[in-house]
């Protein structure tokens, strides 16, 4: 995409003062990479171009970096295993508290996986969560 060039002298709307810089350019650059460390390093060094008179803005909603988690299938088996193990621990506690014995799994569903940013200051760090439902047989 070509840059969007604005001539500030042509857009003064009746203001008689001359702008310090006549032209401004807006360019959006999209980078796709699996090397998040390298991309974040380059982003942190963009301010060095300010010393050369090139100004970057990052406050626009549309220009915020977006990080996609693409390895769900890599972590899914381990997450389901952990969810099943934790469900059994909770079920054992219920069985103990009710003076029952925990039986086999009656029904289980994988549930839904959700992927979200850890917090708004670290969008490159993701939280991956699965909610599983496991029902067990209890016997006296």
C-alpha positions as CSV (number, residue, x, y, z in Angstrom):
1,X,0.0,0.0,0.0
2,X,1.4,3.4,-0.9
3,X,1.7,6.1,1.9
4,X,-1.1,8.6,2.5
5,X,0.6,12.1,2.0
6,X,-1.0,15.2,3.5
7,X,-0.1,18.7,2.5
8,X,-0.6,20.7,5.7
9,X,-0.4,24.1,3.8
10,X,-3.4,23.0,1.8
11,X,-5.4,22.0,4.9
12,X,-5.1,25.0,7.2
13,X,-8.9,25.8,7.2
14,X,-8.4,29.5,7.6
15,X,-5.5,29.4,10.0
16,X,-2.9,31.9,8.7
17,X,0.1,30.3,10.5
18,X,2.4,28.1,8.5
19,X,2.9,24.6,9.7
20,X,6.4,23.6,10.8
21,X,6.4,20.7,8.5
22,X,4.4,21.0,5.3
23,X,4.0,17.3,4.4
24,X,3.1,14.4,6.6
25,X,3.0,10.8,5.5
26,X,1.1,7.9,7.0
27,X,2.2,4.4,6.1
28,X,1.1,1.1,7.7
29,X,3.5,-1.8,7.7
30,X,2.4,-5.3,8.4
31,X,5.0,-7.9,9.5
32,X,4.2,-11.6,9.8
33,X,6.8,-13.5,11.8
34,X,7.2,-16.4,14.2
35,X,10.2,-14.7,15.7
36,X,8.5,-12.5,18.3
37,X,11.7,-11.5,20.1
38,X,13.2,-10.1,16.9
39,X,10.1,-8.2,16.0
40,X,9.7,-6.7,19.4
41,X,13.4,-5.7,19.3
42,X,12.9,-3.8,16.1
43,X,9.8,-2.1,17.4
44,X,11.7,-0.9,20.5
45,X,14.4,0.6,18.3
46,X,12.0,2.6,16.0
47,X,12.4,5.6,18.4
48,X,16.0,5.9,17.2
49,X,14.6,7.1,13.8
50,X,13.1,10.1,15.7
51,X,16.7,11.4,15.9
52,X,16.7,11.5,12.1
53,X,13.4,13.4,11.9
54,X,11.2,10.4,11.2
55,X,8.4,10.2,13.7
56,X,6.4,7.0,14.5
57,X,3.1,6.9,16.3
58,X,1.7,3.9,18.0
59,X,-1.3,5.3,19.7
60,X,-3.8,4.7,16.9
61,X,-6.1,1.8,17.6
62,X,-5.5,0.4,14.1
63,X,-1.7,0.5,14.5
64,X,-1.4,-1.6,17.6
65,X,0.6,-4.8,17.3
66,X,-1.5,-8.0,17.1
67,X,0.0,-11.3,18.3
68,X,-1.7,-14.5,17.2
69,X,-1.3,-17.8,19.0
70,X,-0.9,-20.5,16.4
71,X,0.2,-23.5,18.5
72,X,-3.0,-24.6,20.1
73,X,-2.7,-28.2,18.6
74,X,0.8,-28.4,20.2
75,X,-0.4,-27.7,23.7
76,X,-3.9,-29.2,23.5
77,X,-3.1,-32.8,24.6
78,X,-1.1,-31.7,27.6
79,X,-3.8,-29.3,28.6
80,X,-6.6,-31.9,28.4
81,X,-4.4,-34.3,30.4
82,X,-3.9,-31.7,33.1
83,X,-7.6,-30.7,33.2
84,X,-8.6,-34.4,33.5
85,X,-6.0,-34.9,36.3
86,X,-7.2,-31.8,38.2
87,X,-10.9,-32.9,37.8
88,X,-10.1,-36.2,39.4
89,X,-8.4,-34.5,42.3
90,X,-11.5,-32.4,42.9
91,X,-13.7,-35.4,42.5
92,X,-11.6,-37.3,45.0
93,X,-12.1,-34.4,47.5
94,X,-15.9,-34.5,46.9
95,X,-15.9,-38.3,47.4
96,X,-13.8,-38.0,50.6
97,X,-16.0,-35.3,52.0
98,X,-19.2,-37.3,51.3
99,X,-17.7,-40.5,52.6
100,X,-18.0,-42.1,49.2
101,X,-15.7,-43.9,46.9
102,X,-14.8,-42.4,43.6
103,X,-15.6,-44.5,40.6
104,X,-14.9,-44.4,36.9
105,X,-15.7,-41.5,34.6
106,X,-19.4,-41.4,33.8
107,X,-19.1,-38.7,31.1
108,X,-16.5,-36.2,30.0
109,X,-16.4,-33.3,27.5
110,X,-13.4,-31.5,26.2
111,X,-15.0,-28.1,26.6
112,X,-13.9,-24.9,24.9
113,X,-10.4,-23.5,24.6
114,X,-9.9,-19.8,25.0
115,X,-6.8,-17.7,24.1
116,X,-6.4,-14.2,25.5
117,X,-3.6,-11.8,26.2
118,X,-2.1,-11.9,29.7
119,X,-2.7,-8.2,30.1
120,X,-2.9,-5.1,28.0
121,X,0.8,-4.2,28.5
122,X,2.0,-7.7,27.3
123,X,-0.2,-8.6,24.3
124,X,2.6,-11.0,23.1
125,X,2.1,-13.2,26.1
126,X,-0.9,-15.4,25.8
127,X,-3.1,-17.3,28.3
128,X,-4.5,-20.5,26.9
129,X,-7.4,-22.0,28.9
130,X,-9.6,-25.1,28.6
131,X,-12.8,-25.8,30.4
132,X,-13.6,-29.5,30.7
133,X,-16.5,-31.2,32.3
134,X,-16.0,-34.6,33.9
135,X,-18.6,-36.5,35.7
136,X,-17.6,-39.5,37.9
137,X,-19.6,-42.3,39.5
138,X,-19.7,-42.3,43.3
139,X,-20.4,-45.3,45.5
140,X,-20.9,-45.7,49.2
